[in-house]
């Protein structure tokens, strides 16, 4: 298995704060990776550097062996790297299918441009197919701004998938989603990305989600990778439990009556 993304010796500073301190991460093709860490650990900075929203102060980022540092977010997206945000980036006054039709038109691969977008049958067909893949058919004509948060998240990720990315970064995909809906939302996301053969890295604070859906977990702390490995290994690590999950490591008390 080959890495689709190789981040090498990434450093990023904001004044006196080091948000990335010699970060080295390979993202393997076809895998689902979870990224955990406390607020300020450098998770979002890492994703922003990979997707071109921030440039590293030093280091290299390779996409399929080609350097992408210095490229704009749009250029990186066109090379196959997509992302969703913690707050869904939707046209809230438009319906679900209209949001997707605009997304398909923006890729330039199908359909019309300009004011004829919403009357283009080809765009509508592609948008309907994507709605069904993500289980959103019932919300086809619902206004995005009125939909439940879990549905809005799914629509946002469906839009990110329109350009047929090779790698998809998700920023807290279950944030704001009702607890009884979080697994069904993630099931839809993971099923759709696996069928499409997309590598996924998702930032998440819910350890149930991380444990259940990750092939591998990266734990960030103070701008560096604390540990990287299988979910059970990482989530049972003493430092991870103390510094990230927030559990105290208790030393057993001596039995004074022994």
C-alpha positions in Angstrom: 0.0 0.0 0.0 1.4 3.4 -1.1 1.0 6.7 0.7 -1.3 9.1 -1.2 -0.1 12.0 1.0 3.3 12.4 2.6 3.7 15.3 5.0 7.4 15.7 5.9 8.9 17.8 8.7 6.1 20.3 8.7 6.7 23.4 10.9 4.2 26.2 11.4 4.5 29.0 13.9 2.1 31.8 14.8 4.3 34.2 16.7 5.5 32.5 19.9 3.1 29.6 19.3 4.3 26.5 17.4 1.2 24.9 15.9 3.1 22.3 14.0 6.5 21.0 15.3 8.2 18.6 12.9 5.1 16.8 11.9 5.6 13.7 9.8 2.5 11.9 8.6 1.8 9.5 5.7 -1.8 8.9 4.6 -2.2 5.6 2.9 -4.4 5.1 -0.1 -7.9 3.7 0.7 -7.7 4.1 4.5 -9.8 5.8 7.1 -7.8 7.7 9.6 -9.0 9.5 12.8 -7.2 12.6 14.1 -7.6 13.4 17.8 -6.2 16.0 20.1 -7.2 18.8 22.5 -8.1 22.3 21.3 -4.9 24.0 20.1 -3.1 20.7 19.5 -2.5 21.5 15.8 -5.2 19.4 14.1 -6.8 22.1 12.1 -3.4 23.7 11.3 -2.3 20.3 9.9 -5.4 20.0 7.6 -5.1 23.7 6.6 -1.5 23.1 5.4 -2.4 20.0 3.5 -5.4 21.7 1.7 -3.5 24.9 1.0 -5.3 27.3 3.3 -2.0 27.8 5.2 1.6 27.4 4.0 4.1 25.7 6.3 7.1 27.6 7.5 9.2 24.6 6.4 8.6 21.1 5.3 7.2 19.3 2.3 3.7 17.9 1.4 3.6 15.4 -1.4 0.4 14.3 -3.2 1.0 11.1 -5.1 4.7 12.0 -5.1 4.2 15.6 -6.3 4.9 18.6 -4.2 1.8 20.7 -3.4 3.2 23.3 -1.0 2.7 26.7 -2.5 -0.4 25.7 -4.5 -3.7 27.4 -3.8 -6.7 25.6 -2.2 -8.4 25.5 -5.6 -5.4 24.0 -7.3 -5.1 21.4 -4.6 -8.8 20.6 -4.8 -8.4 20.1 -8.6 -5.6 17.6 -7.9 -7.9 15.5 -5.8 -7.9 16.8 -2.2 -11.3 17.8 -0.8 -12.5 18.9 2.7 -15.6 19.7 4.7 -15.7 22.1 7.5 -17.1 21.9 11.1 -19.8 24.3 10.1 -21.4 23.1 6.8 -20.7 25.4 3.9 -24.1 25.5 2.2 -26.3 27.9 0.4 -28.9 28.0 3.1 -31.6 29.6 1.0 -31.4 26.9 -1.6 -32.7 23.3 -1.6 -30.5 20.2 -1.2 -30.7 19.4 -4.9 -29.9 23.0 -5.9 -26.9 23.0 -3.7 -25.6 19.9 -5.4 -26.4 21.2 -8.9 -24.3 24.3 -8.2 -21.5 22.1 -6.9 -21.6 19.9 -10.0 -21.6 23.0 -12.2 -18.6 24.4 -10.4 -16.5 21.3 -11.2 -17.0 22.1 -14.9 -17.4 18.3 -15.7 -21.1 18.3 -16.4 -24.0 20.5 -17.2 -24.6 24.2 -17.8 -23.0 27.4 -16.5 -24.4 30.7 -15.3 -28.1 31.3 -14.9 -29.2 28.1 -16.6 -27.8 25.8 -13.9 -31.1 25.2 -12.0 -32.9 24.2 -15.2 -30.2 21.8 -16.5 -31.6 18.2 -16.6 -28.1 16.6 -16.7 -27.1 18.4 -13.5 -30.3 17.3 -11.8 -29.7 13.7 -12.7 -26.2 13.7 -11.2 -27.4 15.6 -8.1 -30.2 13.1 -7.5 -27.8 10.2 -7.8 -25.6 11.8 -5.1 -28.5 12.5 -2.8 -29.5 8.8 -3.0 -25.9 7.7 -2.2 -25.9 9.7 1.0 -29.5 8.8 1.9 -30.8 12.3 1.3 -33.4 11.6 -1.3 -36.2 12.6 1.1 -34.6 16.0 1.6 -34.3 16.7 -2.1 -36.5 19.8 -2.1 -35.9 20.9 1.5 -34.3 24.3 2.1 -30.8 23.7 3.4 -31.1 26.2 6.2 -34.0 24.4 7.7 -32.6 20.9 7.7 -31.4 19.0 10.8 -27.7 19.4 11.5 -26.9 15.7 10.7 -28.6 16.1 7.3 -26.7 19.4 6.7 -23.4 17.6 7.5 -24.2 14.8 5.0 -25.1 17.3 2.3 -21.9 19.3 2.9 -19.8 16.1 2.6 -21.8 15.0 -0.5 -20.9 18.4 -2.1 -17.2 17.7 -1.2 -17.4 14.4 -3.0 -18.8 15.9 -6.2 -15.3 16.5 -7.6 -14.4 12.8 -7.1 -11.5 13.4 -4.7 -8.8 11.0 -3.9 -8.5 12.3 -0.4 -11.2 13.7 1.9 -10.6 15.7 5.1 -13.5 16.0 7.5 -13.5 18.5 10.4 -15.6 17.0 13.2 -18.3 15.3 11.0 -20.5 14.5 14.0 -20.2 17.8 15.8 -23.7 19.2 16.5 -25.3 15.9 15.4 -27.8 14.4 17.9 -26.3 11.4 19.7 -28.9 9.0 18.4 -28.0 10.0 14.8 -24.2 10.1 14.9 -23.6 6.5 13.9 -26.1 6.6 11.0 -24.5 9.8 9.8 -21.0 8.2 9.9 -22.2 5.0 8.4 -23.4 6.9 5.3 -20.2 8.9 5.1 -17.9 5.8 5.4 -20.0 3.7 3.1 -20.0 6.4 0.4 -16.3 7.0 0.6 -15.3 3.4 0.6 -17.4 2.7 -2.5 -15.7 5.6 -4.2 -12.2 4.5 -3.1 -11.5 7.7 -1.3 -8.9 8.0 1.5 -10.4 9.8 4.5 -8.9 11.6 7.5 -11.4 13.0 10.0 -10.9 15.1 13.1 -13.2 14.0 15.9 -13.6 14.5 19.7 -16.1 11.6 20.1 -13.9 8.6 21.0 -16.8 6.2 20.2 -16.7 7.4 16.6 -12.9 7.3 16.4 -12.8 3.7 17.8 -15.6 2.5 15.5 -14.6 3.9 12.2 -10.8 4.4 12.1 -8.3 2.0 10.6 -5.7 4.2 12.2 -5.6 7.0 14.7 -3.2 10.0 14.9 -3.0 11.7 18.3 -1.8 15.3 18.2 -0.5 17.2 21.2 1.2 20.6 21.3 1.8 20.7 17.6 3.4 17.2 17.3 2.3 13.6 16.7 2.1 12.0 20.1 1.4 8.5 18.8 0.2 7.0 15.6 -1.3 3.5 15.3 -4.3 1.2 15.4 -7.3 2.6 17.4 -7.0 0.2 20.3 -3.3 0.9 20.7 -3.7 4.7 20.6 -6.8 5.0 22.6 -5.4 2.8 25.4 -2.1 4.7 25.5 -1.5 6.2 28.9 -0.4 9.6 27.6 -3.4 9.8 25.2 -5.8 9.0 28.1 -4.3 11.6 30.3 -3.5 14.4 27.9 -6.2 14.1 25.3 -9.1 12.0 26.5 -8.8 13.6 30.0 -8.6 10.6 32.2 -6.3 10.6 35.2 -3.8 7.9 35.5 -4.3 6.7 39.0 -1.5 4.8 40.8 -2.9 2.1 43.1 -2.7 3.0 46.8 -0.6 0.8 49.0 -2.5 -1.4 51.3 -1.6 -0.2 54.7 -3.1 -3.3 56.3 -0.8 -5.7 54.4 
